[in-house]
Amino acid sequence: MEAPKKLIVSIIRAEGLKHMNKFTGDHPYVRCEGKRANGEVAAKAETKPVTVGDTLNPVWDETMELEPWQPGEMLEFTVYDKGLLGSKTEGKAQLPSEFFYPNGFQGMLGIIGLPEARLCVDVQVEGAEREPSPEQEPAPMTYGAPEASMGGSRSVPQRLGVSILQAHGLQHMNNFTGDKPYVTCEVKRADSAIVETRVET
């Protein structure tokens, strides 16, 4: 087992939150938890509530340290709305470890329970050695290969790693057998004569 690591987690902003506190106004904040495979919380940290400005599209721009963290532990972000008698849950967003370890992650996450809402985060692993990205790797050598025709050069085929994580807000479609959703991912080519790549869950 690798030594425990420290995560540097920045909660930047959210958009599309729901108005939940009519009397006190909305005071949203975010709790970040590192979760083991069994669901146990390994570490957690949270932002301060946003109390001024556009609280349905809040900006925290707050950086936290989360430790100890082990590779393989996912991050779960829960957006709360703080009120007089406690906090109400707006929704959750999840980030599997393979999306930020070792190269880090910066981007938008969909919030489960709020179809139009997103959370912008930045996650970095302190001291992690970054793996080279595919565009930084040297191109394959082609000694002896024929020159490209006048139609233009053809790029070397690449492999994509696609992870299908989750969906929310789907429509109930099968009354008798129950719903059994799956996802098909297709690579569409400009030349319809070329067979497309297709995989499904």
Secondary structure, DSSP 8 states (H G I E B T S, - for coil): ----EEEEEEEEEEES-----TTT---EEEEEEEE-TTS-EEEEEE-----SS-TTS-EEEEEEEEEEE-TT-EEEEEEEEEETTEEEEEEEEEE-GGGTTTT-EEEEEE-BT-TT-EEEEEEEETT------GGGS-----TT-----TT-----------------S-----TTT------EEEE--SSTTS--EEEE-
